[in-house]
Amino acid sequence: MIEPHDTQMRPAEASADTNGGSMPPPIRRIALDQQPTVALPPSQDAVAVASGSMSAAARPTRGITGPQRMSIDGLSVFYGDNEAVKNVSLPICQGEVLALIGPSGCGKTTLLRTLNRLTELTASARREGMITLDGTDIDMLEVTDHRRRVSMVFQQPNPFPMSVFDNVAYALREQGKKKPKRSVLEPYVVDALQRAGLYEEVASNLDHPALRLSGGQQQRLCIARALAARPEVLLMDEPCSALDPKSTNVIEELIVELRSELAIVIVTHNLQQAYRVGDHVAFMYLGDLVEYGPTDEVFDNPKAARTRDYIGGAFG
């Protein structure tokens, strides 16, 4: 308990204050019922993740790389005279998660949006280099079809102001010339919700307004909406940054499960998250691709000094 102090000044103190002297602050004493708990230093695993030296026994299971879905070859992206992405080349393969890491403003999100052809919506943006999807230049694909095959989940959950069912069914309805009936769409909606790990929580009322779901549920609904179109590549721009730790854990487990059927690219500022979910890591700095490789190698034995400094916390 906190003992109240006497707010009335004693004569000596009043005199000192009047003469311009500084009064000492009141003394507060806190009576403890028991001895204080001593905070222990971080666990070795926690230190290892931050420093990139986690033991083999503690490493998460990595995915098995499948066929290459997308290829980035000499990609540069400009906004006016500013070169946001500089001559980047990367493979994107099914069966694995590619984690893009680096400080803010280093070109990660610009690269991700370019894969979905969203940067071309900015008037001042232009692109050099080639991006292919299953061997075809993405500029040769109809843009709506390309965005169906390469879906994107954004940083902030953005469900439509409609029911859970209609949010997921939206992508399916837009694909056909005729609007299919609910009975036709329902198996596909249920499948997408199950793949996103949300169905059990909303099965009793698919007509529930999507905007009344929790933040974590809304993000999984957005993932289900993206999965309903059966994409080949799933792009995720910091999908957990607005979520609590419990919801983050659910999303991360979902990402790991989905990699067996998709190629996944995730932008994250969270190095621990990149280590947990990433099979390969690409570190970007000021538009340059500084280092790319298997997650364990990049964290345990980075080749570039700049990568080592970033993972070690020297800057961020």
Legacy VTK file of the C-alpha trace (Angstrom):
# vtk DataFile Version 3.0
C-alpha trace
ASCII
DATASET POLYDATA
POINTS 316 float
0.000 0.000 0.000
1.106 3.587 -0.579
1.432 5.715 2.517
-0.132 9.189 2.049
2.271 12.051 2.580
1.591 15.265 4.422
0.888 17.961 1.824
1.174 20.788 4.367
4.630 22.419 4.254
6.614 22.657 7.426
7.811 26.192 8.356
11.400 25.563 7.277
10.248 24.262 3.906
7.863 27.178 3.442
10.691 29.616 4.201
13.048 27.889 1.788
10.396 28.006 -0.973
9.686 31.686 -0.317
13.371 32.534 -0.560
13.606 30.913 -3.985
15.047 27.619 -2.760
13.872 24.363 -4.307
11.678 22.125 -2.163
12.632 18.468 -1.997
9.986 16.184 -3.490
7.658 14.422 -1.039
8.794 10.970 0.025
6.490 8.067 -0.824
7.008 4.702 0.775
5.465 1.552 -0.660
4.853 -1.326 1.717
5.334 -4.697 0.007
3.475 -7.817 1.082
6.314 -9.978 -0.228
9.792 -9.731 -1.678
9.879 -8.368 -5.257
10.314 -10.865 -8.101
13.661 -10.682 -9.813
13.361 -10.444 -13.609
15.388 -13.192 -15.253
17.504 -12.537 -18.350
16.001 -13.525 -21.732
16.042 -17.216 -22.566
18.796 -18.466 -24.799
16.287 -19.218 -27.566
14.963 -15.649 -27.473
18.491 -14.287 -27.734
19.291 -16.792 -30.479
16.367 -15.711 -32.654
17.388 -12.060 -32.415
21.028 -12.809 -33.126
20.458 -15.460 -35.751
22.121 -18.290 -33.824
19.202 -20.521 -32.860
20.173 -24.140 -32.334
19.156 -26.792 -34.839
16.873 -28.474 -32.307
14.859 -25.274 -31.850
14.430 -24.437 -35.530
10.971 -24.685 -37.067
10.374 -27.270 -39.789
10.977 -25.800 -43.223
8.873 -26.478 -46.281
9.878 -28.500 -49.312
10.452 -26.332 -52.372
8.182 -27.184 -55.270
7.933 -25.839 -58.821
8.761 -22.199 -59.478
5.576 -20.142 -59.831
6.943 -16.663 -60.381
10.292 -15.327 -61.465
11.572 -11.789 -60.890
14.398 -10.865 -63.273
16.194 -7.519 -63.052
13.164 -5.706 -61.610
13.435 -1.968 -61.022
10.497 0.205 -59.974
10.511 3.993 -60.220
8.221 6.638 -58.769
9.130 9.603 -60.912
12.910 9.936 -60.579
13.051 7.903 -57.364
14.173 4.299 -57.838
12.318 2.384 -55.098
13.404 -1.113 -56.207
16.795 -1.588 -57.850
17.531 -4.484 -60.210
16.074 -7.264 -58.038
15.995 -10.897 -59.166
14.221 -13.593 -57.110
12.465 -16.944 -57.578
9.058 -17.595 -55.965
8.322 -21.290 -55.562
5.366 -23.371 -54.475
5.770 -25.180 -51.177
7.663 -22.399 -49.459
7.264 -19.012 -47.831
9.507 -16.186 -49.017
9.873 -13.557 -46.278
10.878 -10.042 -47.343
12.614 -8.214 -44.500
14.282 -4.847 -44.108
13.701 -1.421 -42.522
10.814 0.841 -43.500
11.113 2.458 -46.916
13.471 -0.164 -48.329
11.184 -1.272 -51.197
9.583 -4.424 -49.744
5.965 -3.389 -50.187
6.647 -1.815 -53.583
8.117 -5.127 -54.732
5.126 -7.028 -53.352
2.587 -4.707 -54.987
4.404 -4.957 -58.300
3.920 -8.730 -58.280
0.162 -8.061 -58.117
0.386 -5.259 -60.727
-0.826 -2.687 -58.228
2.040 -0.227 -58.687
0.828 0.483 -62.217
-2.224 2.140 -60.660
0.121 4.954 -59.538
0.483 7.494 -62.357
4.143 8.272 -61.636
5.225 4.620 -61.376
7.078 2.706 -64.054
8.749 -0.671 -64.130
11.798 -2.184 -65.790
12.781 -5.856 -65.937
10.564 -8.912 -66.253
8.170 -10.782 -63.987
6.768 -14.101 -65.153
3.946 -16.272 -63.814
4.310 -19.926 -64.773
6.719 -18.822 -67.501
4.454 -16.137 -69.000
5.289 -12.434 -68.833
2.654 -10.916 -66.546
2.237 -7.991 -68.967
0.805 -10.494 -71.445
-1.931 -11.569 -68.997
-5.289 -9.877 -68.561
-4.909 -7.927 -65.315
-8.056 -9.276 -63.614
-7.069 -12.845 -64.370
-3.547 -12.142 -63.123
-4.846 -10.777 -59.802
-7.047 -13.839 -59.415
-3.995 -16.077 -59.790
-1.777 -13.816 -57.662
-3.937 -12.745 -54.689
-3.004 -10.191 -52.067
-3.814 -9.795 -48.368
-3.171 -6.323 -46.995
-1.797 -5.012 -43.710
-5.167 -3.860 -42.378
-8.072 -6.326 -42.627
-10.464 -4.993 -45.286
-13.655 -7.081 -45.261
-16.517 -5.792 -47.369
-19.584 -4.402 -45.537
-21.588 -7.558 -46.138
-22.018 -10.987 -44.584
-19.250 -13.522 -43.995
-20.712 -15.694 -46.756
-20.945 -12.862 -49.290
-17.382 -11.724 -48.565
-15.994 -15.093 -49.604
-18.526 -15.619 -52.402
-17.694 -12.222 -53.922
-14.600 -13.504 -55.703
-16.499 -16.523 -57.030
-19.408 -14.469 -58.321
-17.097 -12.089 -60.139
-15.476 -14.926 -62.082
-18.633 -16.099 -63.859
-20.777 -14.431 -66.471
-23.891 -15.531 -64.610
-24.356 -15.049 -60.905
-24.483 -18.563 -59.392
-27.008 -19.381 -56.684
-26.041 -19.624 -53.030
-26.509 -23.393 -53.037
-23.901 -23.691 -55.793
-21.434 -21.379 -54.056
-21.788 -22.743 -50.530
-19.377 -25.738 -50.858
-16.671 -23.424 -52.236
-17.265 -20.830 -49.524
-17.088 -23.476 -46.794
-13.896 -24.902 -48.315
-12.218 -21.465 -48.374
-13.243 -20.741 -44.779
-11.901 -24.129 -43.689
-8.588 -23.549 -45.447
-8.337 -20.175 -43.715
-9.016 -21.768 -40.323
-12.170 -19.725 -39.733
-15.078 -22.028 -40.559
-15.562 -23.546 -37.097
-15.928 -20.069 -35.602
-18.540 -18.803 -38.078
-20.287 -22.002 -39.227
-23.392 -21.371 -37.111
-24.127 -18.049 -38.837
-22.562 -17.385 -42.224
-24.871 -14.387 -42.571
-23.157 -12.672 -39.637
-21.900 -9.171 -40.640
-18.212 -9.417 -41.431
-17.456 -6.052 -39.835
-18.545 -7.406 -36.456
-15.849 -10.078 -36.418
-12.699 -9.586 -34.334
-9.577 -8.235 -35.988
-7.972 -11.668 -36.248
-11.164 -13.176 -37.661
-11.455 -10.363 -40.199
-7.917 -11.003 -41.399
-8.611 -14.723 -41.792
-11.812 -13.845 -43.644
-9.750 -11.758 -46.057
-7.410 -14.725 -46.501
-10.431 -16.967 -47.164
-11.692 -14.459 -49.742
-8.314 -14.559 -51.463
-8.182 -18.366 -51.341
-11.685 -18.737 -52.797
-10.337 -17.738 -56.217
-7.824 -20.637 -56.062
-4.690 -18.519 -56.576
-1.254 -19.923 -57.309
0.573 -17.216 -55.356
-0.523 -15.495 -52.131
1.033 -12.120 -51.287
0.793 -10.880 -47.682
1.782 -7.360 -46.650
2.465 -7.445 -42.889
-0.741 -9.430 -42.253
-0.212 -9.565 -38.468
0.921 -6.019 -37.702
-2.536 -4.952 -36.462
-3.269 -8.157 -34.529
-2.770 -9.329 -30.957
-0.250 -12.133 -30.193
-2.910 -14.861 -30.098
-4.347 -13.925 -33.490
-0.813 -13.553 -34.859
-0.022 -17.109 -33.808
-3.157 -18.393 -35.576
-2.255 -16.542 -38.793
1.338 -17.799 -38.694
0.190 -21.402 -38.281
-2.168 -20.883 -41.200
0.648 -19.527 -43.391
2.777 -22.580 -42.665
-0.124 -24.908 -43.518
-0.970 -23.108 -46.779
2.548 -23.223 -48.204
2.075 -26.848 -49.309
-0.462 -25.747 -51.925
0.682 -22.203 -52.697
3.691 -20.011 -53.197
3.586 -17.395 -50.425
5.436 -14.087 -50.194
5.164 -12.163 -46.929
6.480 -8.727 -46.018
7.269 -8.436 -42.315
9.204 -6.121 -39.989
9.146 -8.828 -37.324
12.397 -10.802 -37.567
11.102 -13.513 -35.248
8.076 -13.929 -37.507
10.276 -14.134 -40.596
12.293 -16.833 -38.859
9.207 -18.785 -37.797
7.356 -18.840 -41.118
9.983 -18.174 -43.787
11.657 -20.908 -45.808
13.720 -18.344 -47.714
14.486 -14.776 -46.668
15.265 -11.768 -48.839
16.797 -8.782 -47.037
16.285 -5.442 -48.780
17.878 -2.108 -47.971
17.281 1.196 -49.790
15.806 -0.631 -52.784
18.666 -3.108 -53.131
18.425 -6.836 -52.558
21.311 -7.231 -50.125
20.990 -10.946 -49.398
18.766 -13.886 -50.303
18.928 -17.463 -49.120
17.464 -20.195 -46.903
16.178 -18.732 -43.642
18.567 -20.692 -41.424
21.598 -19.592 -43.442
20.611 -15.916 -43.550
19.932 -15.805 -39.786
22.761 -18.093 -38.659
25.500 -17.054 -41.039
24.658 -13.911 -43.041
27.151 -13.230 -45.810
26.696 -9.452 -45.968
27.809 -7.231 -43.099
24.695 -5.102 -43.558
22.468 -8.161 -43.102
24.382 -9.106 -39.964
23.937 -5.596 -38.563
20.202 -5.551 -39.291
19.518 -8.978 -37.806
21.673 -8.078 -34.808
19.611 -4.933 -34.177
22.233 -2.332 -35.111
19.565 -0.514 -37.151
15.957 -1.085 -38.182
LINES 1 317
316 0 1 2 3 4 5 6 7 8 9 10 11 12 13 14 15 16 17 18 19 20 21 22 23 24 25 26 27 28 29 30 31 32 33 34 35 36 37 38 39 40 41 42 43 44 45 46 47 48 49 50 51 52 53 54 55 56 57 58 59 60 61 62 63 64 65 66 67 68 69 70 71 72 73 74 75 76 77 78 79 80 81 82 83 84 85 86 87 88 89 90 91 92 93 94 95 96 97 98 99 100 101 102 103 104 105 106 107 108 109 110 111 112 113 114 115 116 117 118 119 120 121 122 123 124 125 126 127 128 129 130 131 132 133 134 135 136 137 138 139 140 141 142 143 144 145 146 147 148 149 150 151 152 153 154 155 156 157 158 159 160 161 162 163 164 165 166 167 168 169 170 171 172 173 174 175 176 177 178 179 180 181 182 183 184 185 186 187 188 189 190 191 192 193 194 195 196 197 198 199 200 201 202 203 204 205 206 207 208 209 210 211 212 213 214 215 216 217 218 219 220 221 222 223 224 225 226 227 228 229 230 231 232 233 234 235 236 237 238 239 240 241 242 243 244 245 246 247 248 249 250 251 252 253 254 255 256 257 258 259 260 261 262 263 264 265 266 267 268 269 270 271 272 273 274 275 276 277 278 279 280 281 282 283 284 285 286 287 288 289 290 291 292 293 294 295 296 297 298 299 300 301 302 303 304 305 306 307 308 309 310 311 312 313 314 315
